[in-house]
Amino acid sequence: MTRLDPLILITRPHAAATEFASQLKSAQPDIRVAIHPLQEIEFVAKPHLIDAHFAAYVFTSTNAVDAALKWQLPPRPCFVVGPKTAEAAQSISNDIHNAQGTADDLLQSLCAADVKGPVLYVRGAHVSTDLKGRAAAHSIEIHEKIVYIQQDIKPSADLLADLARGGNPVILPLFSARSAKLVLRAARPQKNWHVIAMSCKVASLIDPKTVKNLNVAIRPDGPSMQSAVLQVWRECTKGELL
């Protein structure tokens, strides 16, 4: 078997990319990681009446929690999509409902809790699911406030070079549909790409015939993505994914 020289390429916003890279290196110190953000987070001014009359909050990202803390929202029960957001939301409330999954799981969590009164969904400008519309079908009133914008970053020359790096594997963890779209906008898929998608929805944006491998994390969370990325890296270095 031929030993390959894989590169893990992370295109998340800089803070999230740096954190993920650090976690990977802690688990596997000899990995090679390149950070090339294709988005940056820009917080907006505090929206009007964001802290009025809401029975609970919904968060689908730690960035949204950061905004809520910055604006000192009063404590309310928090409904969150996963463990990392749940951990962050503990700074706001002791009453955390962790869906531990997808938007579907989050909606089920809201329905099961039978919240009395309107719910505030604190979110970014770009989301992949119309949670407000879907909740309305279950008689749950959600008010949305956009608290940050995911600004596009022009692909750097280094990113483009890494995406097209010869025959050596490029391991691409994609955490959202938007991330996938930005990568595909930057470059055509290559036969040396090993894509790890956070969900089937993200994976559906990639034509599996255009890449070497397309895998989906066992669960849509950070630890599962880390495990999947490290597994592919180890297989590549052993020559098992030629």
C-alpha positions in Angstrom: 0.0 0.0 0.0 1.1 3.6 -0.7 1.3 6.0 2.1 -0.5 9.2 1.2 -0.1 12.8 2.5 -3.6 13.9 3.4 -4.5 17.5 4.3 -7.6 18.4 6.4 -9.0 21.6 5.0 -11.4 23.6 7.3 -13.4 26.4 5.8 -15.5 27.3 8.9 -15.4 30.9 10.4 -12.0 31.5 11.9 -12.9 30.9 15.6 -14.8 27.7 15.0 -12.2 26.5 12.5 -9.4 27.1 15.0 -11.2 25.3 17.8 -12.0 22.3 15.5 -8.4 22.1 14.4 -7.2 22.2 18.0 -9.5 19.3 18.9 -8.2 17.3 15.9 -4.6 17.9 16.9 -5.2 17.0 20.5 -6.5 13.6 19.4 -3.9 13.1 16.6 -0.9 15.4 17.0 0.7 14.5 13.6 -2.2 15.6 11.4 -1.9 18.3 8.8 -4.6 21.0 8.9 -5.1 24.1 6.8 -7.6 26.7 7.9 -9.2 28.8 5.1 -12.4 30.5 6.3 -15.0 31.1 3.6 -17.3 32.9 6.1 -16.9 35.4 8.9 -19.4 36.2 11.7 -20.6 39.8 12.0 -22.9 40.6 14.9 -25.6 43.2 14.3 -26.8 45.9 16.6 -29.2 44.8 19.4 -32.7 44.3 17.8 -35.6 46.3 19.2 -37.7 44.5 21.8 -35.5 41.4 21.8 -36.0 40.9 25.5 -39.7 41.4 25.7 -42.5 38.9 26.8 -40.9 35.7 25.5 -41.5 32.4 27.3 -38.4 30.7 26.0 -35.4 31.0 23.6 -34.4 28.8 20.7 -30.7 28.6 19.7 -29.2 26.6 16.9 -25.6 27.9 17.2 -23.2 29.1 19.8 -22.9 32.4 17.9 -26.5 33.1 18.7 -25.9 32.4 22.4 -23.0 34.7 22.3 -25.2 37.5 21.1 -27.8 36.8 23.7 -25.2 37.0 26.4 -23.8 40.2 24.9 -27.2 41.8 25.1 -27.9 40.5 28.6 -31.2 38.8 27.8 -33.1 37.8 30.9 -33.1 34.1 31.9 -35.6 31.9 30.1 -35.8 28.2 29.3 -33.6 27.5 26.3 -34.2 25.0 23.5 -31.1 24.1 21.7 -30.1 21.8 18.8 -27.0 20.1 20.3 -24.6 19.7 23.2 -22.1 22.5 22.4 -25.0 25.0 22.1 -26.5 23.5 25.3 -23.2 24.1 27.1 -23.0 27.7 26.0 -26.7 28.3 26.9 -26.1 27.3 30.5 -24.8 30.9 31.0 -28.3 32.1 30.3 -30.5 29.5 32.0 -30.5 26.4 34.1 -33.5 25.1 32.2 -31.9 23.7 29.0 -33.8 21.4 26.6 -31.1 19.8 24.4 -32.6 18.2 21.3 -29.2 16.4 20.6 -29.8 16.2 16.9 -31.3 18.1 14.0 -34.0 20.8 13.5 -36.6 18.0 13.4 -35.5 16.9 16.9 -35.6 20.5 18.1 -39.1 20.9 16.9 -40.1 17.7 18.7 -38.5 19.1 21.8 -40.6 22.3 21.6 -43.8 20.3 21.0 -43.1 18.0 23.9 -42.5 20.9 26.3 -45.8 22.6 25.6 -44.4 26.1 26.0 -46.9 28.7 27.1 -46.4 31.9 25.2 -44.3 33.1 22.2 -40.7 31.8 21.7 -37.8 33.9 20.6 -35.5 32.2 18.0 -32.2 34.0 18.1 -30.3 33.1 14.9 -28.0 34.0 12.0 -29.1 35.4 8.7 -28.6 32.1 6.9 -30.4 29.0 8.2 -31.3 25.8 6.4 -34.7 25.1 8.0 -37.8 27.3 8.3 -38.2 26.5 12.0 -40.7 29.3 12.5 -43.0 28.1 9.7 -42.8 24.4 10.8 -43.5 25.3 14.4 -46.6 27.3 13.4 -48.1 24.1 12.0 -47.9 22.8 15.6 -49.5 26.0 17.1 -46.1 27.1 18.5 -45.5 30.9 18.0 -41.9 31.7 17.2 -40.5 35.2 16.7 -37.2 35.4 14.9 -34.4 37.9 15.5 -31.3 37.8 13.3 -28.4 38.7 15.5 -25.4 37.9 13.2 -24.7 37.7 9.5 -22.4 35.0 8.0 -20.4 37.2 5.5 -18.8 35.5 2.6 -15.0 35.6 2.3 -13.4 35.5 -1.1 -11.5 32.3 -1.6 -7.8 32.9 -1.1 -5.1 31.7 -3.5 -3.9 29.3 -0.8 -7.3 27.8 -0.5 -7.7 27.2 -4.2 -4.2 25.7 -4.3 -5.1 23.3 -1.5 -8.4 22.3 -3.0 -6.5 21.3 -6.2 -3.5 19.7 -4.6 -2.4 16.9 -7.0 -3.3 13.3 -6.1 -2.9 13.6 -2.4 -6.2 13.4 -0.3 -8.0 16.6 0.7 -10.3 15.9 3.6 -13.1 18.3 3.7 -15.4 18.5 6.8 -18.6 20.4 5.8 -20.7 21.5 8.8 -23.6 23.1 7.0 -25.3 23.4 3.6 -24.0 26.9 3.3 -20.4 25.7 3.8 -20.9 23.1 1.1 -22.3 25.7 -1.3 -19.3 28.1 -0.7 -16.8 25.3 -1.3 -18.5 24.3 -4.5 -18.6 27.9 -5.6 -14.9 28.2 -5.0 -13.8 25.1 -6.9 -15.1 22.1 -8.8 -15.1 18.8 -6.9 -12.0 16.7 -7.4 -11.4 13.0 -7.3 -9.0 13.4 -4.4 -11.6 15.0 -2.1 -12.8 13.1 0.9 -15.9 14.9 2.0 -17.4 14.5 5.5 -20.8 16.0 5.8 -22.5 16.8 9.1 -25.9 15.6 7.8 -27.6 13.9 4.9 -28.9 17.4 3.9 -25.4 18.7 3.6 -24.3 15.5 1.7 -27.1 15.9 -0.8 -25.4 19.0 -2.2 -22.3 16.9 -3.3 -22.4 14.6 -6.3 -20.7 11.4 -4.9 -19.5 10.6 -8.5 -17.3 13.8 -8.5 -15.3 13.1 -5.3 -13.3 10.2 -3.9 -15.5 9.6 -0.9 -18.6 11.1 0.6 -19.3 10.2 4.2 -22.0 11.5 6.7 -21.2 11.9 10.4 -23.0 9.4 12.6 -24.6 12.3 14.4 -24.9 16.0 13.5 -22.5 17.3 16.1 -18.8 18.2 16.6 -17.6 15.1 18.3 -19.0 12.9 15.5 -17.4 15.1 12.8 -14.1 14.9 14.6 -14.3 11.2 14.8 -15.2 10.9 11.1 -12.4 13.2 10.0 -9.8 11.4 12.0 -11.0 8.0 10.7 -10.6 9.1 7.1 -7.2 10.7 7.9 -5.9 7.5 9.4 -7.2 5.4 6.5 -5.6 7.7 4.0 -2.2 7.6 5.8 -2.3 3.8 5.7 -3.1 3.9 2.0 -6.5 2.3 2.5 -8.4 5.0 0.6 -6.4 5.1 -2.6 
